[in-house]
């Protein structure tokens, strides 16, 4: 498409066509496929890859699998190698539901191989090294050459950055950590359920790094507050510890959350970053920032007691990315995200390399909904590059967060790089209202849509 506004409108139109055909999960998946949602951008750029092209995709998460399924239809020889050590694929948007006792851990687990298309070579090992000069990737004792490389390995959770914390603690002594995976999300519910029944002080944290689904800390706070209030009314003190001076990166959404917190007596503590815990004493240590009367910044440390503590650790690019020379050297230097153009996701120094998903060094976009709109852009630029031409598709930072505010209610928050709200259903679903239909999208419709995306059909 020739410009951003046309493309954004088309994208929102596709989203509406896909979801308004919903008549249940199976119907949604069928609607996505039959409506041609997944092929719309491909039809706009009918080029096919030359038979000699060799593509390597690092990562078989949402981004890597979605791209592989779309590309096999445009690469006749299908010289696609996927590198990933994980036998299990996790539907990460469902972890918040598991950690609130609304879904079992099995709800988010499937097999990686169930989603990979035929004809793709899978190396079931972690990428050990990337050499962008020789255009090779080492993995599983092999060295694989590529003409084009897509890095989509996700991110790593730096639990070691929090002194005194280990995953063995999750589910005990009032400690939760839903991000760590299905097992830990289920253990988190065990700890949260005990807190809901017994009462006390709850601390809900957010790390001082970029993170996947930045709405998840808020969802868990809202859900546990709602469940605790129904279970033992008046026995809980809920505290949200923000890493910054806001509650959400989009100002209008941040203000809405502040108002909801105020109405529900959830205390917001700004510029508090978890650095250590003492499980035996049930104390959490936070680095703090404030300003004095002269406007100068004041830093310090404070200890807060807890009966329930939800830990979300700092998040960073995998070490193989950070050692490869692909990271930004002047942005996010402590995190290592891949240097790339924010509209095309193409590496700025190695044009044959693209980044997708969590690892991409862009201002927004660490959600599954972002992946849905990033993948067709990278697909078109890859196929064009293989043919020696230029693509025009761009990613405008679209990010979606069905922000759960209580059991049975959510706000469908959608926005772009410029923090503009970009509602898919204007006049039908108000983005800052707590609605049952937005809850249904999260609880029922999102997973079939996600699975259609994995198959390259959305």
C-alpha positions as CSV (number, residue, x, y, z in Angstrom):
1,X,0.0,0.0,0.0
2,X,1.2,3.4,-0.8
3,X,1.0,5.1,2.5
4,X,0.6,4.5,6.2
5,X,-3.0,5.7,6.6
6,X,-4.3,3.5,3.8
7,X,-2.4,0.5,5.2
8,X,-3.6,1.1,8.7
9,X,-7.2,1.4,7.6
10,X,-6.9,-1.8,5.5
11,X,-5.4,-3.6,8.5
12,X,-8.2,-2.5,10.8
13,X,-10.7,-3.5,8.2
14,X,-9.2,-7.0,8.0
15,X,-9.3,-7.2,11.7
16,X,-13.0,-6.3,11.7
17,X,-13.8,-8.8,9.0
18,X,-12.0,-11.6,10.9
19,X,-13.5,-11.0,14.3
20,X,-17.1,-10.0,13.3
21,X,-17.4,-13.4,11.6
22,X,-17.1,-14.9,15.1
23,X,-19.6,-17.5,16.0
24,X,-17.4,-19.5,18.4
25,X,-13.8,-20.5,18.2
26,X,-14.0,-22.9,15.3
27,X,-16.2,-20.5,13.3
28,X,-13.6,-17.7,13.8
29,X,-10.7,-19.9,12.5
30,X,-12.8,-20.8,9.5
31,X,-13.8,-17.3,8.9
32,X,-10.2,-16.1,9.0
33,X,-9.2,-18.7,6.5
34,X,-12.2,-18.4,4.0
35,X,-12.2,-14.6,4.1
36,X,-8.7,-14.5,2.7
37,X,-7.4,-12.4,5.6
38,X,-4.0,-14.2,5.6
39,X,-3.5,-13.8,1.8
40,X,-4.5,-10.1,1.5
41,X,-1.0,-8.7,1.6
42,X,0.4,-11.6,-0.5
43,X,-2.1,-10.8,-3.2
44,X,-0.8,-7.2,-3.2
45,X,2.7,-8.5,-3.9
46,X,2.4,-11.8,-6.0
47,X,6.2,-12.3,-6.3
48,X,7.5,-15.7,-5.5
49,X,10.9,-16.6,-4.1
50,X,13.6,-17.9,-6.5
51,X,14.3,-21.6,-6.1
52,X,17.8,-21.0,-4.9
53,X,16.9,-18.8,-2.0
54,X,17.9,-20.1,1.5
55,X,16.1,-18.8,4.5
56,X,16.9,-19.4,8.2
57,X,14.4,-18.5,10.9
58,X,15.8,-18.5,14.5
59,X,12.8,-19.2,16.8
60,X,9.6,-21.3,16.6
61,X,7.4,-19.1,18.7
62,X,4.4,-17.1,17.4
63,X,6.5,-15.0,15.0
64,X,8.8,-17.7,13.6
65,X,6.0,-20.3,13.0
66,X,3.6,-17.7,11.5
67,X,6.3,-16.6,9.0
68,X,7.2,-20.1,8.1
69,X,3.6,-21.0,7.3
70,X,3.2,-18.0,5.1
71,X,6.4,-18.3,3.3
72,X,6.1,-22.0,2.2
73,X,3.3,-20.8,0.0
74,X,5.6,-18.3,-1.8
75,X,8.9,-20.3,-1.8
76,X,8.4,-23.2,-4.3
77,X,11.6,-25.0,-3.2
78,X,10.8,-24.2,0.4
79,X,14.4,-23.9,1.5
80,X,13.5,-22.9,5.0
81,X,15.3,-23.9,8.1
82,X,13.8,-23.2,11.6
83,X,16.0,-23.4,14.6
84,X,14.5,-23.8,18.1
85,X,15.1,-26.2,21.0
86,X,11.6,-26.1,22.4
87,X,9.4,-29.2,22.0
88,X,6.4,-27.3,23.5
89,X,4.8,-24.2,22.1
90,X,3.2,-21.9,24.7
91,X,0.2,-19.8,24.0
92,X,1.5,-16.9,26.1
93,X,-1.6,-14.7,26.1
94,X,-3.3,-17.4,28.2
95,X,-0.8,-17.3,31.1
96,X,-2.7,-14.5,32.8
97,X,-5.8,-16.7,32.8
98,X,-3.9,-19.6,34.2
99,X,-2.4,-17.4,37.0
100,X,-5.9,-16.4,38.0
101,X,-7.3,-19.9,38.2
102,X,-9.5,-19.4,35.1
103,X,-7.7,-21.9,32.9
104,X,-5.6,-25.0,33.5
105,X,-1.9,-25.0,32.6
106,X,-2.6,-27.4,29.7
107,X,-4.7,-24.6,28.1
108,X,-1.6,-22.9,26.9
109,X,0.5,-25.9,25.8
110,X,0.8,-27.6,22.4
111,X,3.6,-29.2,20.4
112,X,5.9,-27.0,18.3
113,X,5.9,-29.6,15.5
114,X,2.1,-29.4,15.3
115,X,2.3,-25.9,13.9
116,X,5.3,-26.2,11.5
117,X,4.5,-26.7,7.8
118,X,5.6,-29.7,5.8
119,X,8.8,-29.1,3.9
120,X,10.5,-27.0,6.6
121,X,13.7,-28.3,8.1
122,X,13.7,-28.1,11.9
123,X,16.9,-28.0,13.9
124,X,15.7,-28.8,17.5
125,X,18.5,-26.9,19.2
126,X,19.2,-23.4,20.4
127,X,21.2,-21.2,18.0
128,X,24.7,-21.1,19.4
129,X,26.3,-18.4,17.2
130,X,25.3,-16.0,14.4
131,X,27.9,-14.7,12.0
132,X,26.4,-12.0,9.9
133,X,29.6,-11.6,7.9
134,X,29.8,-15.2,6.7
135,X,26.0,-15.5,6.8
136,X,26.0,-18.6,8.9
137,X,24.2,-19.8,12.0
138,X,25.6,-22.5,14.3
139,X,23.1,-24.8,16.1
140,X,23.0,-28.4,17.2
141,X,26.5,-29.1,16.0
142,X,25.7,-27.8,12.5
143,X,26.6,-24.7,10.7
144,X,23.8,-23.5,8.4
145,X,24.4,-21.0,5.7
146,X,21.7,-18.5,4.7
147,X,20.8,-15.9,2.1
148,X,18.4,-14.3,4.4
149,X,17.9,-14.6,8.2
150,X,15.0,-13.8,10.4
151,X,15.8,-13.6,14.1
152,X,12.7,-14.3,16.2
153,X,14.0,-16.2,19.3
154,X,11.8,-14.3,21.8
155,X,13.4,-12.9,24.9
156,X,14.9,-14.2,28.2
157,X,13.6,-13.6,31.7
158,X,16.5,-12.4,33.9
159,X,15.3,-13.8,37.2
160,X,18.9,-13.7,38.5
161,X,18.8,-9.9,38.5
162,X,16.5,-10.1,41.5
163,X,18.5,-11.0,44.6
164,X,17.1,-13.8,46.7
165,X,14.6,-14.9,44.0
166,X,14.5,-18.3,42.3
167,X,11.8,-20.1,40.4
168,X,11.7,-22.8,43.1
169,X,10.0,-20.2,45.3
170,X,7.0,-19.7,43.0
171,X,3.9,-21.0,44.6
172,X,5.4,-20.9,48.1
173,X,5.5,-18.2,50.8
174,X,3.1,-16.0,48.8
175,X,5.3,-15.6,45.7
176,X,4.0,-15.7,42.1
177,X,5.7,-15.3,38.7
178,X,3.3,-16.0,35.8
179,X,5.7,-15.0,33.0
180,X,7.9,-18.0,33.6
181,X,5.6,-20.5,31.9
182,X,2.5,-22.7,32.3
183,X,3.8,-24.6,35.4
184,X,4.8,-21.4,37.1
185,X,1.5,-19.6,36.2
186,X,-0.3,-22.5,37.8
187,X,1.9,-22.2,40.9
188,X,1.3,-18.5,40.9
189,X,-2.5,-19.1,41.2
190,X,-1.8,-21.4,44.2
191,X,0.0,-18.5,45.9
192,X,-2.6,-15.9,44.8
193,X,-5.5,-18.1,45.9
194,X,-4.0,-18.4,49.4
195,X,-3.7,-14.6,49.5
196,X,-7.3,-14.2,48.3
197,X,-8.5,-16.4,51.1
198,X,-6.3,-15.2,53.9
199,X,-6.0,-11.5,53.1
200,X,-3.0,-9.2,53.7
201,X,-0.7,-7.0,51.6
202,X,-0.2,-7.7,47.9
203,X,2.6,-6.3,45.9
204,X,2.4,-6.4,42.1
205,X,5.6,-5.4,40.2
206,X,6.7,-4.3,36.8
207,X,10.4,-4.5,35.6
208,X,12.5,-1.5,34.5
209,X,13.1,-2.9,31.0
210,X,11.1,-3.4,27.8
211,X,8.8,-6.4,28.3
212,X,6.4,-8.6,26.5
213,X,2.8,-7.6,26.9
214,X,3.3,-4.7,29.3
215,X,-0.4,-4.9,30.2
216,X,0.0,-8.3,31.8
217,X,1.2,-6.9,35.2
218,X,-2.0,-4.8,35.3
219,X,-4.2,-7.7,34.3
220,X,-2.9,-9.8,37.1
221,X,-3.4,-6.9,39.6
222,X,-7.0,-6.3,38.5
223,X,-7.8,-10.0,38.4
224,X,-6.4,-10.9,41.9
225,X,-8.0,-7.7,43.3
226,X,-11.4,-8.8,42.0
227,X,-11.1,-12.4,43.1
228,X,-9.7,-11.4,46.5
229,X,-12.5,-8.9,47.0
230,X,-15.1,-11.6,46.2
231,X,-13.4,-14.2,48.4
232,X,-12.7,-12.2,51.6
233,X,-14.0,-8.6,51.2
234,X,-12.1,-5.9,53.1
235,X,-9.1,-8.1,54.0
236,X,-6.7,-7.0,51.3
237,X,-4.4,-4.1,50.6
238,X,-3.4,-4.2,46.9
239,X,-0.3,-2.3,45.8
240,X,0.9,-1.8,42.2
241,X,4.6,-0.9,41.9
242,X,5.3,0.9,38.6
243,X,8.8,1.2,37.3
244,X,8.2,4.7,36.0
245,X,6.0,7.8,36.6
246,X,3.1,6.3,34.7
247,X,0.9,3.1,34.8
248,X,0.9,2.5,31.0
249,X,3.0,3.8,28.1
250,X,0.0,5.4,26.4
251,X,-1.0,8.5,28.4
252,X,-4.8,8.2,28.0
253,X,-4.7,4.6,29.0
254,X,-2.5,5.3,32.0
255,X,-5.0,7.9,33.2
256,X,-7.8,5.4,32.8
257,X,-6.0,2.8,34.8
258,X,-5.2,5.4,37.5
259,X,-8.9,6.2,37.8
260,X,-9.8,2.5,38.0
261,X,-7.1,2.0,40.7
262,X,-8.5,4.9,42.7
263,X,-12.1,3.6,42.5
264,X,-11.0,0.2,43.7
265,X,-8.5,1.4,46.4
266,X,-5.5,-0.1,44.6
267,X,-2.5,1.9,45.7
268,X,-0.2,3.0,42.9
269,X,3.5,3.5,43.8
270,X,5.5,5.1,41.0
271,X,9.2,4.7,40.2
272,X,9.6,1.5,42.3
273,X,11.7,-1.3,40.8
274,X,12.1,-4.6,42.5
275,X,15.7,-5.5,43.2
276,X,15.6,-8.2,45.9
277,X,13.4,-10.3,48.1
278,X,13.8,-12.0,51.5
279,X,11.3,-14.9,51.3
280,X,11.8,-15.8,55.0
281,X,10.9,-12.4,56.3
282,X,8.5,-11.7,53.4
283,X,10.2,-8.4,52.5
284,X,10.7,-6.9,49.1
285,X,13.4,-4.3,48.3
286,X,12.8,-1.7,45.7
287,X,15.0,0.9,44.1
288,X,13.1,4.2,44.1
289,X,13.3,7.6,42.4
290,X,11.7,10.9,43.3
291,X,12.3,14.6,43.1
292,X,13.1,17.0,45.9
293,X,11.8,20.6,46.3
294,X,14.4,21.9,43.9
295,X,13.4,19.4,41.2
296,X,16.6,17.3,41.6
297,X,16.3,13.6,41.3
298,X,16.6,11.6,44.5
299,X,17.3,7.9,44.4
300,X,17.0,5.4,47.3
301,X,16.0,2.0,48.4
302,X,12.9,0.9,50.4
303,X,11.7,-2.3,51.9
304,X,8.0,-3.3,51.8
305,X,6.4,-6.2,53.5
306,X,4.1,-8.6,51.6
307,X,1.8,-11.5,52.0
308,X,1.6,-11.9,48.2
309,X,4.3,-10.8,45.8
310,X,4.1,-11.0,42.0
311,X,7.5,-11.0,40.4
312,X,8.1,-10.0,36.8
313,X,11.8,-9.9,36.2
314,X,13.9,-7.8,33.8
315,X,13.7,-9.0,30.2
316,X,16.5,-9.1,27.7
317,X,17.5,-10.4,24.3
318,X,19.0,-13.9,24.3
319,X,22.8,-14.1,24.7
320,X,23.3,-15.4,21.2
321,X,21.8,-12.1,19.9
322,X,23.8,-9.9,22.2
323,X,27.1,-11.7,21.2
324,X,26.3,-11.6,17.4
325,X,26.8,-7.9,16.9
326,X,23.1,-7.5,15.8
327,X,22.0,-5.4,18.8
328,X,21.7,-1.7,19.0
329,X,24.8,-0.1,20.4
330,X,23.2,3.2,21.4
331,X,19.8,2.1,22.6
332,X,18.7,-0.5,25.2
333,X,22.3,-1.3,25.7
334,X,21.5,-3.3,28.9
335,X,18.9,-5.3,27.0
336,X,20.3,-6.1,23.6
337,X,17.3,-5.8,21.3
338,X,18.1,-6.2,17.6
339,X,18.8,-3.0,15.7
340,X,16.2,-2.7,12.9
341,X,14.1,-0.2,11.1
342,X,10.9,0.2,13.0
343,X,8.7,0.2,9.9
344,X,10.2,-2.6,7.9
345,X,11.9,-4.6,10.8
346,X,15.0,-4.9,8.5
347,X,18.4,-4.7,10.1
348,X,20.1,-1.4,9.6
349,X,23.6,-2.8,9.0
350,X,22.8,-6.2,7.5
351,X,20.0,-5.8,5.0
352,X,19.6,-9.6,4.6
353,X,18.5,-9.9,8.3
354,X,15.1,-9.1,9.7
355,X,13.9,-9.1,13.3
356,X,10.4,-10.2,14.5
357,X,8.5,-10.3,17.7
358,X,9.9,-9.7,21.2
359,X,13.6,-9.4,20.2
360,X,13.0,-6.6,17.7
361,X,14.5,-3.3,18.9
362,X,11.5,-1.1,18.2
363,X,9.5,1.3,20.5
364,X,6.4,-1.0,20.6
365,X,5.3,-4.4,19.6
366,X,6.1,-7.2,22.1
367,X,2.6,-8.8,21.9
368,X,1.1,-11.5,19.8
369,X,-1.2,-9.0,18.2
370,X,1.9,-7.0,17.1
371,X,3.3,-10.2,15.6
372,X,0.2,-10.7,13.6
373,X,0.9,-7.4,11.7
374,X,4.7,-7.6,11.7
375,X,4.9,-11.0,9.9
376,X,3.2,-10.0,6.6
377,X,5.5,-6.9,6.4
378,X,8.6,-9.0,6.8
379,X,7.2,-11.6,4.5
380,X,6.8,-9.1,1.7
381,X,10.2,-7.5,2.2
382,X,11.9,-10.9,2.2
383,X,10.2,-12.0,-1.0
384,X,11.0,-8.7,-2.7
385,X,14.6,-8.8,-1.6
386,X,14.9,-12.4,-2.9
387,X,13.8,-11.0,-6.3
388,X,16.0,-7.9,-6.1
389,X,13.1,-5.5,-5.7
390,X,11.7,-3.3,-2.9
391,X,8.5,-3.8,-1.0
392,X,6.3,-1.0,0.3
393,X,4.6,-2.6,3.3
394,X,5.2,-1.0,6.7
395,X,4.5,-1.8,10.3
396,X,3.1,1.2,12.1
397,X,3.6,-0.1,15.7
398,X,0.2,-1.6,16.0
399,X,-0.1,-3.2,19.4
400,X,-3.2,-4.6,21.0
401,X,-3.9,-5.4,24.7
402,X,-7.2,-6.8,25.9
403,X,-6.7,-5.3,29.3
404,X,-8.7,-7.4,31.8
405,X,-10.0,-5.2,34.6
406,X,-12.1,-7.8,36.5
407,X,-13.4,-11.3,35.8
408,X,-15.8,-10.9,32.9
409,X,-14.7,-7.4,31.9
410,X,-11.9,-6.0,29.8
411,X,-10.9,-2.9,27.8
412,X,-9.7,-3.5,24.2
413,X,-6.8,-1.2,24.0
414,X,-5.1,-0.8,20.6
415,X,-2.4,1.8,19.7
416,X,0.5,2.6,17.4
417,X,4.0,4.0,17.7
418,X,2.7,7.5,18.3
419,X,0.4,6.4,21.2
420,X,-2.7,7.0,19.0
421,X,-5.6,4.8,19.9
422,X,-6.4,2.7,16.8
423,X,-9.7,0.9,17.6
424,X,-10.6,-2.0,15.3
425,X,-14.3,-1.6,16.0
426,X,-15.0,2.2,16.2
427,X,-18.5,2.9,17.2
428,X,-19.0,-0.7,18.4
429,X,-16.4,-1.3,21.0
430,X,-15.2,1.8,23.0
431,X,-11.5,1.2,23.7
432,X,-11.5,2.6,27.3
433,X,-14.7,1.0,28.5
434,X,-14.9,-2.1,30.6
435,X,-17.0,-4.4,28.4
436,X,-18.1,-8.0,28.4
437,X,-17.5,-8.3,24.7
438,X,-13.9,-7.3,25.2
439,X,-13.6,-10.0,27.8
440,X,-15.0,-12.5,25.4
441,X,-12.4,-11.6,22.9
442,X,-9.6,-12.3,25.4
443,X,-11.2,-15.4,27.0
444,X,-12.7,-17.1,23.9
445,X,-11.9,-15.5,20.6
446,X,-8.2,-14.7,21.0
447,X,-6.9,-18.2,21.1
448,X,-8.5,-19.4,17.8
449,X,-7.4,-16.2,16.2
450,X,-3.8,-16.8,17.5
451,X,-3.9,-20.4,16.1
452,X,-5.1,-19.1,12.7
453,X,-2.2,-16.7,12.8
454,X,0.3,-19.6,13.5
455,X,-1.1,-21.4,10.4
456,X,-0.5,-18.3,8.3
457,X,-4.2,-17.8,7.8
458,X,-4.6,-14.5,9.7
